[in-house]
Amino acid sequence: TSTEMGCRNCHGGGWRVNNTAGVADETAINILKAHDRMNGTTLLEDAENGHPRLCQSCHEDPAVGAPGKPGVLNFSAAIHGFHANYLTGLDEESCNLCHPSHSDGNTVCFRGRHTTNELHCTECHGKIEDHALGLLKYEMDKFRESSFRMAKNLEPRMAADFKSVNARQPWMMEPDCRTCHRNYDIKTDGYMGNSFNKWVDGGNMLYRNRSDQMGMMCAACHGSPHAIYPAMNIYGDARDNIQPLQYQNIAGPIGIKDNCAVCHKKNMPYSGHHRNMKLNLLNDL
């Protein structure tokens, strides 16, 4: 989905390939010009001379193991902290302008079960102001000067005040599913409204890396983080639900509707992998 980042929406230019994807030269040039003007860099000149710079050569980024340079904001804090000042007051539109999550896009990267329940990016990740402030606060704790400048005019909309915003390391501290799914039964747990500001403690607790009490990966039964079963794909209802449809003929989590025999070859007397597995919550499937 990195080829569908929506830089063009503000920085000009079109899609690079077939009006579908890719950053056009005009867009890239405008971005580099802006960065050079505001930060005293020579990124455009370097690129034109055959020496393009990777953003993470200066900006720390745990997603790719980049250490960055001393005093420079990590990549996520720099991107969100800067742009949040121009996108205040928006809801999920601020996410869709940059990320390929919009329902009218080509990839529609956010297409899992939550979308049919009218949940959006912001219920988990926060409004753009709150999201940026969490990232900037993590950098403030390291006394990185530009983080204070970027946060100066941002007011949180989901947290009570700036003091209430929890610092967050990008990629390693993401929303915790159990904020809402505390007892694995959303109907009795009750919907919390949002999981912003309630981050997992480190990469091993991320949904994509997490396992249940018996060592089974969450994603093995529920699907990819933003396309959990049943996912709704504009290119075909079954495209993201192949595994559950193949093995249990139901486009839902593996084992749904008391279907333990999919893996165990027989029905099991109790919910072994986590509580309330045997509840038939997806009655519309």
Secondary structure, 3 states (H helix, E strand, C coil): CHHHCCCHHHHCCCEEECCCEEECHHHHHHHHHHHHHHHCCCHHHHHHCCCCCCHHHCCCECCCCECCCCCCCCHHHHHHHHHHCCCCCCCCHHHHHHCCCCCCCCCCCCCCHHHHCCCCHHHHHCCHHHHHHHHHHHHHCCCCHHHHHHHCCCCCCCCCCHHHCCCCCCCCCCECHHHCCCCCCHHHHCCCCCCCCCECCCHHHCHHHCECCCCCEHHHHHEECCEECCCCCCCCCCCCCHHHHHHHCCCCCCCCCCCCHHHHCCCCCCCCCCCCCCCCCCCCC
